[in-house]
Amino acid sequence: DVGGFCNGILAGLVAITAGCANVEPWESIIIGLVGGLVYQGASMLLKRLKVDDVVDAFPVHGACGIWGIVALGLFGNPDEGMGGNGVFYGGDQLGTQLFAGFLIILWAGGLSVLIFLPLRKLGMLRMGDEFQEKGADVMEHSPAKAYSESPTAASAQKTSSQQVDV
């Protein structure tokens, strides 16, 4: 699954973003690897819950972003002079990071409800049945011949349009 592979890489990058300036390189590798696992778990959970997230935006950015915030509270040695104050080194940054994660979830969730609830009530969140059946990219984007049934049909269309009458 190429999409899942790419999202796993992106998940590791998202996870290390919060603490990249405050952790050692070896710690960033651990944070990124765990981020890949967090992505996989969140993606599987959304599928099990039948939540429609076609590009896995929440597992990559939401779940791994929260993991990155929490990881900063775990890692980061204050003795290294990089600004870290993680629990693994006797620091007290974890509580601050958890509170920040809570505030981010509250802010993003609250604004999302304010925007999407009225759109849902107005019936503006879902496309029509024909759009969902055929796919929005086929219905809205061009060129239409990019979606032909077979590769030979597309090449036949291309050669017939390139012929010149003499």
Phi, psi and omega per residue, in radians:
D1 nan 1.766 -3.086
V2 -1.133 -0.712 3.134
G3 -1.069 -0.771 3.107
G4 -1.144 -0.664 3.098
F5 -1.085 -0.842 3.134
C6 -1.130 -0.717 3.100
N7 -1.139 -0.577 3.075
G8 -1.113 -0.712 3.084
I9 -1.132 -0.824 3.122
L10 -1.070 -0.656 3.123
A11 -1.062 -0.738 3.091
G12 -1.110 -0.675 3.118
L13 -1.188 -0.708 3.089
V14 -1.103 -0.730 -3.084
A15 -1.096 -0.637 -3.079
I16 -1.512 -0.178 -3.068
T17 -1.033 -0.756 -3.082
A18 -1.086 -0.676 -3.031
G19 -1.933 0.249 -2.999
C20 -1.027 -0.518 -3.110
A21 -1.561 -0.123 -3.002
N22 -2.105 0.098 -3.139
V23 -2.222 2.770 3.097
E24 -1.281 2.735 3.127
P25 -0.975 -0.701 -3.141
W26 -1.172 -0.555 3.088
E27 -1.219 -0.629 3.132
S28 -1.145 -0.587 3.094
I29 -1.133 -0.767 3.108
I30 -1.090 -0.801 3.141
I31 -1.046 -0.759 3.123
G32 -1.141 -0.731 3.118
L33 -1.124 -0.758 3.087
V34 -1.123 -0.632 3.073
G35 -1.008 -0.701 3.074
G36 -1.076 -0.685 3.104
L37 -1.226 -0.675 3.085
V38 -1.075 -0.760 3.097
Y39 -1.004 -0.868 -3.092
Q40 -1.062 -0.781 3.131
G41 -1.107 -0.770 -3.136
A42 -1.163 -0.673 3.119
S43 -1.112 -0.783 3.126
M44 -1.144 -0.658 3.117
L45 -1.117 -0.755 3.118
L46 -1.092 -0.682 3.109
K47 -1.140 -0.724 3.132
R48 -1.128 -0.650 3.128
L49 -1.432 -0.028 -3.132
K50 1.045 0.723 3.052
V51 -1.592 2.263 -3.066
D52 -1.485 1.669 3.072
D53 -2.274 1.436 -2.948
V54 -1.011 -0.706 -3.081
V55 -1.741 0.174 -3.136
D56 0.985 0.750 -3.134
A57 -1.150 -0.763 -3.140
F58 -1.166 -0.832 3.124
P59 -1.013 -0.711 -3.109
V60 -1.256 -0.980 -2.979
H61 -1.570 -0.694 -3.118
G62 -1.325 -1.083 -3.071
A63 -1.130 -0.786 -3.128
C64 -1.277 -0.519 3.041
G65 -1.137 -0.758 3.093
I66 -1.139 -0.717 3.082
W67 -1.037 -0.735 3.131
G68 -1.073 -0.681 3.096
I69 -1.135 -0.802 3.131
V70 -1.142 -0.703 -3.121
A71 -1.059 -0.603 3.102
L72 -1.108 -0.530 3.068
G73 -1.328 -0.252 3.128
L74 -1.672 -0.736 -3.051
F75 -1.757 3.059 3.084
G76 1.729 1.798 -3.109
N77 -1.508 2.097 -3.141
P78 -1.128 -0.411 -3.139
D79 -1.249 -0.286 -3.136
E80 -1.408 -0.186 3.118
G81 1.286 0.380 -3.114
M82 -1.797 0.065 3.116
G83 1.587 -0.006 3.121
G84 -1.320 2.691 3.130
N85 -2.660 0.862 -3.015
G86 -1.322 2.723 -3.138
V87 -1.049 -0.614 -3.130
F88 -1.108 -0.269 3.138
Y89 -2.009 0.320 3.112
G90 1.476 0.167 -3.110
G91 -1.462 3.088 -3.094
D92 -2.176 0.472 -3.075
Q93 -1.324 -0.372 -3.027
L94 -1.041 -0.754 3.133
G95 -1.054 -0.730 3.114
T96 -1.110 -0.733 -3.125
Q97 -1.167 -0.704 3.108
L98 -1.120 -0.733 3.108
F99 -1.110 -0.725 3.107
A100 -1.100 -0.741 3.098
G101 -1.064 -0.720 3.097
F102 -1.070 -0.792 3.141
L103 -1.119 -0.678 3.112
I104 -1.115 -0.783 3.116
I105 -1.094 -0.751 3.130
L106 -1.091 -0.802 -3.124
W107 -1.139 -0.913 -3.107
A108 -1.141 -0.727 3.126
G109 -1.141 -0.770 3.138
G110 -1.093 -0.815 3.117
L111 -1.143 -0.631 3.115
S112 -1.118 -0.733 3.103
V113 -1.096 -0.752 3.135
L114 -1.071 -0.566 -3.116
I115 -1.538 -0.844 -2.980
F116 -1.442 -0.489 3.135
L117 -1.099 -0.844 3.070
P118 -1.082 -0.685 3.105
L119 -1.076 -0.676 3.115
R120 -1.153 -0.768 -3.137
K121 -1.108 -0.560 3.112
L122 -1.465 -0.052 3.139
G123 1.255 0.499 -3.071
M124 -1.797 0.127 -3.103
L125 -1.619 -0.426 -3.088
R126 -1.973 2.539 3.063
M127 -1.431 2.875 3.131
G128 -1.130 2.923 -3.101
D129 -1.043 -0.700 -3.140
E130 -1.105 -0.729 3.103
F131 -1.083 -0.765 -3.112
Q132 -1.195 -0.603 -3.132
E133 -1.238 -0.824 -3.103
K134 -1.467 -0.487 -3.084
G135 1.784 2.343 -3.079
A136 -1.110 -0.574 -3.120
D137 -1.152 -0.644 3.108
V138 -1.230 -0.680 -3.065
M139 -1.340 -0.547 -2.990
E140 -1.887 -0.491 -2.982
H141 -1.865 2.845 3.133
S142 -2.252 2.863 0.105
P143 -1.455 2.547 -3.119
A144 -1.123 -0.550 -3.097
K145 -1.205 -0.184 3.066
A146 -1.199 -0.269 -3.094
Y147 -1.964 0.559 3.136
S148 -1.183 2.861 -3.060
E149 -1.198 -0.592 -3.102
S150 -2.423 2.719 3.117
P151 -1.095 -0.550 -3.123
T152 -1.249 -0.583 3.111
A153 -1.145 -0.676 3.134
A154 -1.170 -0.714 3.139
S155 -1.246 -0.557 3.086
A156 -1.161 -0.694 3.089
Q157 -1.103 -0.686 -3.097
K158 -1.156 -0.789 -3.093
T159 -1.241 -0.609 3.133
S160 -1.214 -0.536 3.121
S161 -1.389 -0.291 -3.137
Q162 -1.607 -0.191 -3.121
Q163 -1.226 2.461 -3.124
V164 -2.048 2.305 3.082
D165 -1.409 2.325 -3.140
V166 -1.909 nan nan
